[in-house]
Amino acid sequence: MSKKRGFTLIELLVVIAIIGILSSVVLASLNTARAKGADAAIKSNMANMRAQAEVHYDGTSSYETICASGTATGIYSGVLSALRATSGTATIGADMAVQTATNGACHDNATAWAAQVPLKSTNVVSGSSGEDYWCVDSTGASRVVDALMLVNATACTAS
C-alpha cells in the first residue's frame, strides 16, 4: 500500500485563516503608525509657528494680524501646512463663530495669539471622545486639547 503525502483541505484552510488574521493585525499597526506620523508632522509645523510669530513680533511689536492670510511674516501658511497633514485640505477659521473638525483656528490680538489644528489620530486625551486638537500659543503652550478654541481665544486651554 502506498500512502499519498500532502495537505488536507482542512489543514490548508486553517493555514489561510491564520495568515489572514496575522495580516489584519499588521495592517492595523500600519494605519496607527501612519496616523502617528501625520500627528508628528502637525506638531512640528505648529512648533515652528512659535518662532515665526516671534519674528513677526520683532518686526511689528505686536501680534496683531499674525493670523491674517496676507501677512508675509505671519503664521497663516504654517497653520495651513499643518492642516494639510490632517485632511489634505485646509481652511482656517480665523475669528469665526463656527468651526468644524477639518478647520484650524488662529486668533490674535496685539499682545497674544493662539493657533489650533485637528490631529489625525483621535482620542489622544484620555477619557475624551471624538476629535483632538494640537494647540500652540504665545505663552509657550503646546498641548493636545479635546475641544475647539473659543472665538477670539488667544491661549490654549488645558484639557
C-alpha positions as CSV (number, residue, x, y, z in Angstrom):
1,M,0.0,0.0,0.0
2,S,1.4,3.4,-1.0
3,K,0.3,6.4,1.0
4,K,0.0,9.8,-0.7
5,R,1.6,12.7,1.1
6,G,0.1,16.2,1.1
7,F,-2.2,18.6,2.9
8,T,-5.8,18.0,3.5
9,L,-8.3,20.7,2.7
10,I,-8.9,21.5,6.4
11,E,-5.2,22.0,7.0
12,L,-4.9,24.3,4.1
13,L,-8.0,26.4,5.2
14,V,-6.5,26.7,8.7
15,V,-3.2,28.0,7.4
16,I,-5.0,30.5,5.2
17,A,-7.1,31.7,8.1
18,I,-4.0,32.2,10.3
19,I,-2.3,34.2,7.6
20,G,-5.4,36.3,7.2
21,I,-5.6,37.1,10.9
22,L,-1.9,38.0,11.1
23,S,-2.1,40.2,8.0
24,S,-5.0,42.1,9.5
25,V,-3.0,42.8,12.7
26,V,-0.1,44.1,10.6
27,L,-2.3,46.4,8.5
28,A,-4.0,47.8,11.7
29,S,-0.5,48.6,13.1
30,L,0.5,50.3,9.8
31,N,-2.6,52.5,10.0
32,T,-1.8,53.5,13.5
33,A,1.8,54.3,12.6
34,R,0.6,56.4,9.6
35,A,-1.7,58.5,11.9
36,K,1.1,59.0,14.4
37,G,3.4,60.1,11.7
38,A,0.9,62.7,10.5
39,D,0.5,63.9,14.1
40,A,4.2,64.3,14.4
41,A,4.2,66.5,11.2
42,I,1.4,68.6,12.6
43,K,3.2,69.1,15.9
44,S,6.4,70.0,14.2
45,N,4.7,72.6,11.9
46,M,2.8,74.1,14.8
47,A,6.0,74.3,16.9
48,N,7.7,76.2,14.1
49,M,4.8,78.7,14.2
50,R,6.0,80.0,17.6
51,A,9.4,81.0,16.2
52,Q,7.7,82.6,13.2
53,A,5.4,84.5,15.5
54,E,8.4,85.9,17.4
55,V,9.9,87.1,14.1
56,H,6.7,88.8,13.3
57,Y,6.5,90.4,16.8
58,D,10.1,91.6,16.5
59,G,9.3,93.4,13.2
60,T,6.0,94.9,14.3
61,S,6.0,95.0,18.2
62,S,2.5,93.4,18.0
63,Y,0.9,90.1,17.4
64,E,-2.0,91.8,15.6
65,T,-2.6,90.4,12.1
66,I,-0.3,87.4,12.7
67,C,-3.1,85.1,11.6
68,A,-4.0,87.2,8.5
69,S,-3.5,85.4,5.2
70,G,-1.7,88.4,3.6
71,T,0.9,88.9,6.2
72,A,4.4,87.9,4.9
73,T,5.8,87.2,8.4
74,G,2.6,85.7,9.9
75,I,1.8,82.1,10.7
76,Y,-1.1,81.6,8.3
77,S,0.8,79.5,5.8
78,G,2.3,77.3,8.5
79,V,-1.1,76.6,10.0
80,L,-2.4,75.7,6.5
81,S,0.5,73.3,6.1
82,A,-0.3,71.6,9.4
83,L,-4.0,71.3,8.4
84,R,-3.0,69.6,5.1
85,A,-1.2,66.9,7.1
86,T,-4.6,66.1,8.7
87,S,-7.1,66.1,5.9
88,G,-5.4,67.1,2.7
89,T,-7.5,70.2,2.6
90,A,-7.1,73.4,4.7
91,T,-9.4,76.1,5.9
92,I,-8.6,78.4,8.8
93,G,-11.5,79.7,10.8
94,A,-9.9,83.0,11.8
95,D,-12.2,84.6,14.3
96,M,-15.2,82.6,13.1
97,A,-18.0,81.7,15.4
98,V,-18.5,78.3,13.8
99,Q,-15.6,76.0,13.2
100,T,-15.6,72.3,12.2
101,A,-13.2,69.5,12.8
102,T,-11.5,69.9,9.4
103,N,-10.8,73.5,10.2
104,G,-8.0,75.1,12.1
105,A,-8.3,78.2,14.2
106,C,-5.9,81.1,14.5
107,H,-6.8,84.1,16.7
108,D,-4.6,87.1,17.5
109,N,-4.7,90.5,19.2
110,A,-1.9,93.0,20.0
111,T,-0.4,91.0,22.9
112,A,-1.2,87.3,22.3
113,W,-2.1,84.7,19.7
114,A,-3.2,81.0,19.6
115,A,-3.5,78.5,16.8
116,Q,-5.1,75.1,16.7
117,V,-5.5,72.2,14.2
118,P,-7.1,68.8,14.5
119,L,-4.8,65.8,14.9
120,K,-5.1,62.8,12.6
121,S,-5.4,60.3,15.4
122,T,-8.4,60.6,17.7
123,N,-8.8,60.1,21.5
124,V,-5.3,61.2,22.4
125,V,-6.7,62.8,25.5
126,S,-7.6,60.1,27.9
127,G,-11.3,59.9,28.6
128,S,-12.2,62.2,25.7
129,S,-14.3,61.1,22.8
130,G,-14.0,62.3,19.2
131,E,-11.6,64.8,17.7
132,D,-8.5,66.0,19.4
133,Y,-6.6,69.2,18.5
134,W,-3.0,70.4,18.8
135,C,-2.8,73.9,20.1
136,V,0.1,76.3,20.4
137,D,0.0,79.9,21.7
138,S,2.2,82.9,22.6
139,T,2.7,81.8,26.2
140,G,4.7,78.8,25.1
141,A,2.0,76.2,25.5
142,S,1.9,73.2,23.1
143,R,-0.7,70.7,24.0
144,V,-3.4,68.4,23.0
145,V,-6.9,69.7,23.7
146,D,-10.2,68.0,23.2
147,A,-12.3,70.9,22.0
148,L,-12.1,73.8,19.6
149,M,-10.9,77.1,20.9
150,L,-13.5,79.7,21.7
151,V,-13.8,82.5,19.3
152,N,-11.0,85.1,19.8
153,A,-9.3,82.9,22.3
154,T,-5.6,83.6,22.5
155,A,-4.5,80.8,24.8
156,C,-4.6,77.0,24.8
157,T,-6.9,75.8,27.5
158,A,-6.0,72.7,29.4
159,S,-8.0,69.6,28.7
